[in-house]
Amino acid sequence: MIEDNNEKNVSHMELVKEKGHEKVEHSSHNSARRSLQPPSELVASTSPKHAENIPEEERQAKKTLEDYSPVIIFHDIFRSQVEWQMFAADVAYLIRKRTIVVDIRNHGTSPFISTRCGLGESLVDVRNLLRELKLPPCKVSVIGHKLSGWVLMAYCLLYPYKFKNLVVVEANPNVNPISSKDFISLKTALNLAQVPKSGAPLRAARFEVGLFLEEVLRNGKLRSYVVQNLVVEKVLGKPDKWELRRAEILKSLSSFTKFPDFLRLFTFDKPTLFVASNNSRYIKKENEAEIMQLFPQAQFVYMKTSSSNPHIDEFDSFVNHVTTFLNKHKLGG
């Protein structure tokens, strides 16, 4: 049903540093299939005072639980893992779980740039990440914002045994996760972007594209996405040629316009939390019954903010809702 992508091996340095009671790891692993850039990992640890009172066997058992029962967070399109790191640190500390935030393909620090960036490729990326992290089934909690929430809903319906529970932020299987306004803006930006001359280094080429787009596109996140998708075409004996494969990118993203009908034959009968803003275009109270046909254990939380970014605009309340849900279902799966 889903085929692997052929991707190059990517190696990264590992940086570990202590921050308060959380251990923050920016780590990556060699992989023959790398599209998601994992992971900035935040692993909660007990304070020294409490650690003294915990027997070694119990401490090792808790460490094992943290290692194999993580929370993985996926950001929305045109964004990056950076905006979720503070939330991840709080979750790691409050529920004592390993927490991982990833950059999806074509975003942020992900080394994998591809014009193939549709739903099928995104599902493969999730599967490959789980394999790479060697996580056992039914032990993982996942959080997805908007487009990534859409992808995770599809993955959970296809492979319900893979996850313990699911948190969906501002996403609905019956609503396009990419707004028509953003799609039109992206199309305009791709069409207007001027590709640098052959031979320019990567950083210089991307800077040149970004500088030009500042004059025609005010949305910084869309500009960043276009710049990130500038790729090089290598021809033997000739200078590197820069390309922006506009048509292929738009075609791939168009796969997110409609939730596949065959997925409606399945259900994800595990705890699922849907978080929506006060005036959400994605989730409304009248949508709940339809959503529960696919996610029978769905719970719904409506935030006070009218923004589609409740994890930013109502940070404390958002953390409280999500950690309460994760704690309640900590032993589920």
N, C-alpha and C positions, 0 to 999 in steps of 0.2 A: 504493500500500500504506500509506503514511504521509502524512498531510496536515499542512500547516503550521498553526500556531496564529496567530491575529491578536493581536499584542501591541503595546503603545505604544512609541514611541521613548524611550530612556532615555539621558541624558547624565551623565557622571561626570567629576570632576576627576582628573587624573593626578598622582601623587606618586612621585618617584624619589629614592632616597637610597642612598648607598654604605654597605655593611656588610662590613668585612673585604675578602675577595677576591670576594664576591658582590655583584651589583647587584640590589637588590630593587625591583621595580616594582609598585605597586598601580595598575593601569590598567584602564580600560574603554573601550569604543568605542560610538559611536552605532549602533543596530541597530533594524530594524523588527521583529525577532524575538528577544526577549531573555528567556530563562528561566534559563539558567545564568549566574551572575555571575562572568565571568572578569575579569581574572585577577589573582591575586597572582603575579607572574612573578619567578622567580629565575634570573638568567643568570650562569653562572660565567665569570670572566675570568682570564686568566693574571696572575701577580704581576708588578709592574714589572720585577723582575730578569729574569724569564724573557722578558718581552715584548721586552726589548732585543735578544734573540738570535733573534727570529722575524722573517723578512722580511715586508714589508708585504703581499705577495701571499698568503703563507700565512696571515697574520693575518686578512685579509679572507675567505679561503676558510673558515677556522674559524668566523668570525662568521656567515657564510652558513649553514654547517652547523648552528650552534646555533639560528639563527633558524627554520630550516625542518625541523629534526629534533627537536622538543621532546618532553619527557615531560609528559603531562597527568595530573593526579591528581584523582580523584573520591571524595568522602567518603561515608560511610554515612548512611542516614536517621536523623533526630533528632540529627545532629551538624553540624559545620561545617568549613570549610577550615582554620580556625585550628589544629586539632590536627595538621595535616599540614605546616605551614609549616617547622618545624625539619627534618623529614625532607626536604622539598623543597630546602632550603638545602644540606643535606649532599650530596644527589644532584647538584645543580647544580655544586657544587665538585668532587666526586670524579670525575664522568664528563664534566665540561665541556659540559654541555648546558643549553639553556634549559628551565626547569622551571616548569610552570604548575599552580596549584591553584585549583579552582573551587568556588563554592557552588551547589548544585543548587536548583531552584525550591522556593519555600516554606521556605528555610533561610538562616540567617546573613544576609549582606549582599545576597542576591539581591533585586532590586526587584520580581521577578515573583511574585505571590501568586495562586494559582489552586486551585480545588477539583478541577480536572482535573490529576491528578498521577500517573497510572498509567504502565504500561510504554510504551504508545504515545506519550504525551507526552514521556516521558524519552528515547526514541529520537530523536524530532524535535529535542529540545534538544541532544543530542550532535551531530547532523548540522548544526544551525544554528551551533553553536560552531565546528566545523571550517571551515565556510564563512566565518564572520566573521573567523577568524584567518588565512584564506587559506592553509591548509596543503595541500601537494601530497599525493597518495595515497602510501601505503607508506613514509612518512617519520616517522610519529608512533608513539611508544610510549605506552601508556595503562595506568594503575593504577586499579583500582576496589576499594573496601572494601565487603564484604557486599552490600547492595542495589545499590550502584553497580557492583560486580563482576558482579552478575546482569545488569544492564542492558548493560554492555559486552560480556558474553558473547553476548547476543542480537544486539547491533549487529555484532560481529565475524562472526557466522554469516551475517547478512544481507549485509554489505558487507566481505568478507574482504580486499579490495584496499585498504581505507582505512588500515589500520594495519600497522606493521612487526612489532610484537609486543605481548603482553598480559600484565599481571600481575594475578592475581585473589587477593584477600585474604579468606579466610574466606567463600567463596561456592561454590555447587555448583548447576549447572542443575537438579538433581533434588531440591533442598531449598528450601523456602520461605525467602526472605531476611529476612522479618519474623517473629520468633518469636511464637507464639500468646500468650505472656505480655505482650509489648510491645503487640500488637494489642488485647488485652483492656484493658490499662491505658490505651491511647490512647482507646478507645471510652468507657471510664469517664470519663476526663478531659473529653472533648468533651461528654458528656452532662451532667456536673456544672458545667461552666464557665458562669458567669453573664455574660451580655453586658451591657456598660455602657449607660447611657442615651444617647439620641440627643444629638448635638452635642458630645460629649466629644472633645478632640483625640486624635490617634493614640497619642502616647506615653502620655498619661494613661489611655486606654482599655486599652492593652496592660498597663500597670502594674497596673491594677485587676483584670484577669483573672488575671494572674500571682500577685498577692497572694492572691486567693481560692483559687487552685489549690494554693498551698503547704500549705494545711490538709488537702487531700484527695489530693494526688499527690506522693509523695516523689521520684520520678524527675525531676530537674531538666531533663534533655534533652527528655523528653516534654512537660513544662510549657512549655519554650521553643518547641517545635513548635506547640503549641496556640495560644500567644500570637501567634506569627508568622502564623498563619492567620486571624487576626481581620481582616475586610475591611469596607470601608465601602460602603453602598448609597446613592447620591446620588439624591435626588428633588427636582425643580425646585420651588423655593419652600418647601422644608422643611429642617429641620436634618439633617445627615448621620446615617444610621442604621447602627449597627454590626451585623454579622452573622457568625455562625460556622456555615458550611454543613456541619454534621456528617455528614449522610447522604452528600453528594457526596464528601467527603474519604474516608470509609470505603469507599465504592464504588470509587473510583479505586485506593486502596491494595490492595483485594482482587484487583486484576489481577496482583499479584505472588505470588499463592498457587500458581500452576502455570505452569511454563515452557511456552510455546506448542508444541504438538505439531509444527506444520509446520516449526519451526526444526530439528527433529531430522533433516530431510532434507538439511541442509547440514553442512559442516565448515569449521573455521578451521585450515588446515594451515600454521600459522606458529608460531614459538616462543611458548609460553605457560607462565608460571610460576604454580602454585597454591601459596599459602602458607596453612598451617593451624596452629592451636594444637594442643597435645599431646592435648587431650581434646575436639576440635572436634565440634560437632553438625552441621557443614556438610560436612566432608571427612574421610573415613577411608580407610585403605589399601584396604579392600575396594571403595571407590567408584572407584578409579583407572581400572580397565578400562572402566567405563561412561562416565566423563568423556572418556577418550581416543577414544571413538567419535566424539565431536564435535570434540575438540581433539587430533589425532593426535600432535602434537609436545609434548604436555604434560609438564612436569616438576613434581615435588611436593617441597615442603619442609615438615617438621613441626617447629614451634618447641617449646621446653621449657615455655613458659607454658600454663596451662589457660584463659587469658582469650581472648576473641575479638578482642582489640585488640593483636596482637603488635607493631604499629608503635609502641606506647606502652610496653608491659611489657618488651619485649626490643628496645629501640631499636637498639642497636649491631649486634646480630646480624641484625636485620631489614634495616638499611641495607646490611650486608655481602652478604646473600643477593640483595637486589634489584639492587644496583649490579654485582655479579658477573654476574648474568644479563643486565643491560642492556649491559654492556661486551662480553660474549661475543657478543651479537647486534647490536652497534652498526652493522655494515655489512650487516645482513640487510635483507629487504624487497624 
